[in-house]
Amino acid sequence: MTTNPEENPLNEPDVTPETDIATENEAFEEAEEKTEEQDETQKLRSEVSEIKDKYLRLVAEFDNFRKRTAKEKTDLVKTASESLMQALLPVLDDAERAQAALAASENGQVDKAGIELVFNKLMNTVAAKGLKPLGEKGEAFDVDRHECITQFPAPTEEEKGKVIDVVEKGYTLHDKVIRFAKVVVGN
């Protein structure tokens, strides 16, 4: 349908009531779709924001945990030997008294009983803290507990594969070897 420009002075498109309703329906559907898209976008943004917040809180919590455990670890290392040092103080006092007695003696002779007392007290104190000596003459050589310095021919057949001499004692702390015994083994 062509229109004469003289008949339609405003140059308005031909609109019939049917096309007007269809256009309105299309516009309404487009607006509805845009609203749904905006709602979905807003919902996704909200979820992303919530997940980001949870992530940041988790990272902060983990960082605090890491710092706290590192601090506890350094504190533990600093005070780990405190109880041992407290237990050794009486032995140190006895050693100082023995040294003073030695200095006060006229002929400089060492009182053997005093030194044995201090040594026994020291050994009892460290044994109470879990330290045990290893490496005795006559025991079987064990690579998990001994370090063989050298081998000598065994004087008897019974001493083959056994410790003949202990050069340096080894020690265990709570059943963990902290120093291997250095020994001479018979072969």
Secondary structure as GFF3:
##gff-version 3
##sequence-region A 1 187
A	DSSP	alpha_helix	17	79	.	.	.	ID=ss1
A	DSSP	alpha_helix	82	104	.	.	.	ID=ss2
A	DSSP	alpha_helix	112	128	.	.	.	ID=ss3
A	DSSP	beta_strand	131	134	.	.	.	ID=ss4
A	DSSP	beta_strand	146	152	.	.	.	ID=ss5
A	DSSP	three_ten_helix	157	159	.	.	.	ID=ss6
A	DSSP	beta_strand	163	168	.	.	.	ID=ss7
A	DSSP	beta_strand	170	173	.	.	.	ID=ss8
A	DSSP	beta_strand	176	179	.	.	.	ID=ss9
A	DSSP	beta_strand	181	186	.	.	.	ID=ss10
###
